[in-house]
Amino acid sequence: MSRPRFLADHDLKFEIVERTIRRQPAIDFARLWDFGLESQPDQEVLRFAARDRRIVVSHDVSTMTAAAKRTSAWPRGDVWVASHSSNRCGRPGS
């Protein structure tokens, strides 16, 4: 079984990625700018993540969820959106 690979959305605090990698150095947790995607719209980020088999981690509840629902290149639904204000975490539409 392969290990999950993560992609931090542009709105995810860098500190979260940095501390995660510090605690678990073997984790594959990339950032958008690692691939030159920092200015791309959410749908393109999701398409890239699907092609690269990455799970998108985002705080962007409204637009990332809407983009995931609209993106046909996102068949597996491996996008997780966390919201501190509502204490929700889950797949779009769940």
C-alpha positions in Angstrom: 0.0 0.0 0.0 1.4 3.4 -1.0 1.6 6.3 1.4 -0.7 9.3 0.9 0.7 12.3 -0.8 -0.6 15.7 0.2 -0.8 19.1 -1.5 -1.3 22.2 0.6 -3.6 24.7 -1.0 -2.4 28.3 -1.1 -4.6 29.3 1.9 -3.2 26.6 4.2 -0.9 28.2 6.8 2.7 27.4 6.0 3.2 26.7 9.7 0.9 23.7 9.4 2.9 22.2 6.6 6.2 23.0 8.2 5.3 21.5 11.6 3.8 18.4 10.0 7.0 17.8 8.1 9.1 18.5 11.1 7.2 15.9 13.2 7.0 13.4 10.3 9.9 13.9 8.0 8.9 11.0 5.7 5.6 12.6 4.8 5.1 13.8 1.3 3.5 17.2 1.8 4.1 19.6 -1.1 3.0 23.2 -1.5 1.5 24.8 -4.6 4.6 26.9 -5.2 6.7 23.6 -5.3 5.0 23.1 -8.7 4.5 26.7 -9.8 0.8 26.5 -9.2 0.4 29.3 -6.6 -1.6 31.5 -9.0 -3.7 28.8 -10.6 -7.5 28.6 -9.9 -8.9 25.9 -7.6 -10.1 23.7 -10.5 -6.6 23.6 -12.0 -5.1 22.8 -8.6 -7.5 19.9 -8.3 -6.7 18.6 -11.8 -3.0 18.7 -11.0 -3.6 16.9 -7.7 -5.6 14.2 -9.4 -2.9 13.6 -12.0 -0.2 13.6 -9.4 -2.3 11.4 -7.0 -2.2 14.0 -4.2 -4.8 14.8 -1.5 -5.5 18.5 -1.4 -5.5 20.0 2.1 -7.3 23.4 2.4 -9.0 25.8 4.7 -11.0 27.2 1.8 -14.4 25.7 2.5 -16.5 27.6 0.1 -14.5 27.9 -3.2 -12.5 24.7 -3.0 -15.6 22.6 -2.2 -17.4 24.2 -5.2 -14.4 23.6 -7.5 -14.2 20.0 -6.4 -17.9 19.5 -7.3 -17.4 21.1 -10.7 -14.1 19.4 -11.7 -14.7 16.2 -13.7 -10.9 15.4 -13.5 -11.5 14.7 -9.8 -13.0 11.3 -9.8 -11.8 10.0 -6.4 -12.9 13.0 -4.3 -9.6 13.2 -2.4 -10.0 16.8 -1.3 -10.3 17.5 2.4 -11.4 20.9 3.6 -11.0 21.9 7.3 -12.8 24.8 8.8 -11.8 26.1 12.2 -14.9 28.3 12.5 -17.3 25.4 12.2 -15.1 22.6 13.4 -15.9 20.6 10.2 -13.5 18.5 8.2 -14.5 16.2 5.4 -15.0 15.6 1.8 -17.1 18.0 -0.2 -20.7 17.0 -0.2 -20.4 14.9 2.9 
